[in-house]
């Protein structure tokens, strides 16, 4: 799907129209409604969704008479991303390098549509949002980020959507790993300890880093040095236990044929 024509992107262009009509810069609007300038940019370009709360605040700041809230009905009141995750979208989109670790699931940037649909309970808006994120890996301009993904072996064995979905998902991983900007490694489930959950680190062009981590209460996005140090240390420890890329591919292929082939 061309991102330019999605409901999310169309709404973003409406936001840009009303912002410019009010003679606001992105920075000025961000300051007015207490959010980041990067979030405004991501919403206007369709990279991130707007919440009903965001639309309400933008309506008030731009004096639209409630237009932005009324035209957000495609969301049906339910955000495509958890609220805490919205701050990660511009980080992911602007990164030159992404380091991610997943324990029980295939990472969102590498999921097939059927796997995402099964995982998200058929929520069309959430599935669309997840698939739109994946375009960051195949875009031409700016160049796509380098993705270094480490998966726990259990993610390959966990049944999401049935054997057919899992077989196609693992084949998709093999195909994705052939891209120059994608590295996929598997760490045996028994090989690491003390990991609290999945996480990601995004590195921007200027070298700054942002961490994102899931937890029992949802998750968080942070640039605090102490949080980054913890996550990067975990990444280095886990990656030393991961199989090399070629051996990881062999294991993915083996599990696909032995466990999910029908």
ChimeraX attribute file (.defattr): number of C-alpha atoms within 10 A of each C-alpha:
attribute: neighborCount
match mode: 1-to-1
recipient: residues
	/A:1	9
	/A:2	8
	/A:3	18
	/A:4	14
	/A:5	11
	/A:6	15
	/A:7	18
	/A:8	25
	/A:9	21
	/A:10	18
	/A:11	23
	/A:12	24
	/A:13	17
	/A:14	15
	/A:15	24
	/A:16	20
	/A:17	13
	/A:18	18
	/A:19	22
	/A:20	13
	/A:21	11
	/A:22	14
	/A:23	12
	/A:24	16
	/A:25	14
	/A:26	19
	/A:27	14
	/A:28	13
	/A:29	21
	/A:30	19
	/A:31	12
	/A:32	15
	/A:33	14
	/A:34	11
	/A:35	14
	/A:36	14
	/A:37	16
	/A:38	17
	/A:39	22
	/A:40	23
	/A:41	18
	/A:42	22
	/A:43	23
	/A:44	24
	/A:45	20
	/A:46	22
	/A:47	26
	/A:48	27
	/A:49	27
	/A:50	27
	/A:51	20
	/A:52	19
	/A:53	11
	/A:54	16
	/A:55	20
	/A:56	18
	/A:57	19
	/A:58	23
	/A:59	20
	/A:60	14
	/A:61	16
	/A:62	20
	/A:63	13
	/A:64	17
	/A:65	11
	/A:66	15
	/A:67	16
	/A:68	24
	/A:69	19
	/A:70	13
	/A:71	14
	/A:72	18
	/A:73	12
	/A:74	12
	/A:75	18
	/A:76	9
	/A:77	11
	/A:78	14
	/A:79	16
	/A:80	22
	/A:81	18
	/A:82	13
	/A:83	14
	/A:84	13
	/A:85	17
	/A:86	21
	/A:87	20
	/A:88	20
	/A:89	18
	/A:90	18
	/A:91	23
	/A:92	21
	/A:93	22
	/A:94	18
	/A:95	24
	/A:96	19
	/A:97	20
	/A:98	22
	/A:99	18
	/A:100	22
	/A:101	26
	/A:102	21
	/A:103	20
	/A:104	18
	/A:105	21
	/A:106	25
	/A:107	19
	/A:108	15
	/A:109	17
	/A:110	23
	/A:111	21
	/A:112	22
	/A:113	15
	/A:114	18
	/A:115	24
	/A:116	26
	/A:117	19
	/A:118	15
	/A:119	15
	/A:120	14
	/A:121	11
	/A:122	13
	/A:123	14
	/A:124	14
	/A:125	19
	/A:126	20
	/A:127	23
	/A:128	18
	/A:129	20
	/A:130	22
	/A:131	19
	/A:132	18
	/A:133	18
	/A:134	16
	/A:135	17
	/A:136	20
	/A:137	19
	/A:138	12
	/A:139	11
	/A:140	9
	/A:141	7
	/A:142	10
	/A:143	13
	/A:144	19
	/A:145	23
	/A:146	18
	/A:147	22
	/A:148	19
	/A:149	23
	/A:150	27
	/A:151	26
	/A:152	25
	/A:153	24
	/A:154	18
	/A:155	17
	/A:156	25
	/A:157	17
	/A:158	13
	/A:159	16
	/A:160	20
	/A:161	15
	/A:162	12
	/A:163	15
	/A:164	15
	/A:165	19
	/A:166	24
	/A:167	21
	/A:168	18
	/A:169	24
	/A:170	25
	/A:171	18
	/A:172	14
	/A:173	21
	/A:174	17
	/A:175	11
	/A:176	16
	/A:177	22
	/A:178	12
	/A:179	13
	/A:180	9
	/A:181	16
	/A:182	18
	/A:183	18
	/A:184	23
	/A:185	25
	/A:186	27
	/A:187	22
	/A:188	16
	/A:189	16
	/A:190	10
	/A:191	12
	/A:192	16
	/A:193	10
	/A:194	6
	/A:195	13
	/A:196	12
	/A:197	14
	/A:198	21
	/A:199	24
	/A:200	23
	/A:201	27
	/A:202	23
	/A:203	20
	/A:204	18
	/A:205	11
	/A:206	8
	/A:207	10
	/A:208	10
	/A:209	20
	/A:210	22
	/A:211	26
	/A:212	23
	/A:213	20
	/A:214	17
	/A:215	11
	/A:216	7
	/A:217	6
	/A:218	11
	/A:219	16
	/A:220	16
	/A:221	20
	/A:222	16
	/A:223	14
	/A:224	11
	/A:225	12
	/A:226	10
	/A:227	16
	/A:228	17
	/A:229	13
	/A:230	11
	/A:231	21
	/A:232	18
	/A:233	11
	/A:234	18
	/A:235	19
	/A:236	10
	/A:237	14
	/A:238	20
	/A:239	19
	/A:240	12
	/A:241	17
	/A:242	22
	/A:243	18
	/A:244	16
	/A:245	15
	/A:246	12
	/A:247	13
	/A:248	22
	/A:249	21
	/A:250	14
	/A:251	18
	/A:252	21
	/A:253	16
	/A:254	14
	/A:255	17
	/A:256	22
	/A:257	14
	/A:258	10
	/A:259	14
	/A:260	20
	/A:261	13
	/A:262	9
